[in-house]
Structures are given as structure tokens and as C-alpha cells.
Amino acid sequence: MVLASLWLCGCIFVPHTTTIYDPACGLAERHMSLKAYQIGAFGGCRNQGCAELLVLAGAVSAASLVVSGSVVVVGEVVYWLEAKTQCLGR
């Protein structure tokens, strides 16, 4: 659990959009997913400063996960509705 929390503390999460061609409908469908990016490693910190840095990094990581995760969920619903509407119109 400690290793997982240390790994997450050094990451931010961003939405990523991919496009896939659907030959059945003849259109390009977009899909969203989350990508994790490591923002850096901590080294050379000591005592209270290190603890504060880890707490701040964990808060940033958690906030980026919540915000980006919400964007991905809403984006996926919008892209799904868009694809179904365009496919039914053909």
C-alpha cells in the first residue's frame, strides 16, 4: 500500500482521446481514456519538508485523477451519443 501511494504521488492524470474508424457506420468514433504521467521523483528532502512535499504531491495527484476522470466519463458519454446518432442517421 505504501508503494502504491508513493507511485501515485509522483503522477498526474490527463484525459487522452483516440479515434477509431467504424466501417459499419462509415465514421470515425472518438474514445477517451486516462493516461498517467510521472511528474518527477523526490530526492534530497528531509524531515518535515519531505512529509509536506509528499502530502502536496498526493493532493495534486488525487485532484488530477478526480477532474480528469470526470472529463473522461462525460466525454465518453458525449462521444457515444454522437456515434449512435450519426450511425442511426445513415
N, C-alpha and C positions, 0 to 999 in steps of 0.2 A: 504494500500500500504506500509506503514511503517512497519507493522508487517510482511508482506511478504518479504520485503528486509532484515529485521533482521533475519528471519528464513533462508534465502538463504546465508547470510553472514557466518553462522556457519556451512555450509555444503560443502562437496566436492562431485563430481560426478565421478563414476567409471563405466566402462563397465562390464557387467555380462553376461556370456554365460551359456545357458541351453541346454540340449539335450533332444529331444523328439523322440520316436520311431514311425515311419510311417509304419504301416503294409501294406499299399497299395503298397509301393515301396520296403519294406523289408530293410529299412536302418534307421539309427539314424540321424535325422536332428538337426542341431545346430541353435540356435537363440540367438541374443544379445539384451540386454536392458540396460537401465541406472539405477544404484542404487545410492541413495543419502545417505551419511553418515555424521552424525554430528561430527564435529571435536572438539567441545568444546563450553563452554559458557563463556561469558565475564563478569567479575565481578571485582570490585575494581578499575576500571580505572577512570581517572578524566580529564576533560577539553580537551586540545589539544591532549594528548596522546590517549584518548579514540576515538576521531574522526579519528586519523591516523590509529589506530588499526582496526576500522570498515571499513575504505577505503581499507586497505590492505587485510582484510578478504573477502571483496566483490570482489576485483580483483582476488584473488585466486579462489574463488567460480565460478566466471564468466569464468575464463580461464579453469578450470577443466570441466565446462559444455560444452564449445566450443570444446575442444580437445577430450573429451570422447564421445561427441555427434557425432563428425566426425568419430571416430573409430567405433561406433555402426552402423552408416549408411553404411560405407564401408564394415564392417563385415557382415551385413545383406545381402548386395548385393552379396558378395562372397559366403556366405552360401547358398543363394537362387540359384545361378547359379550352385553351386556344387550339390545341391539336384536335380535340374532339369536334369542336365547332367547324374547323376548316375541313376535316375529313368527312363529316356528315353533309357538308355543303357540296361535295363532289358527286 
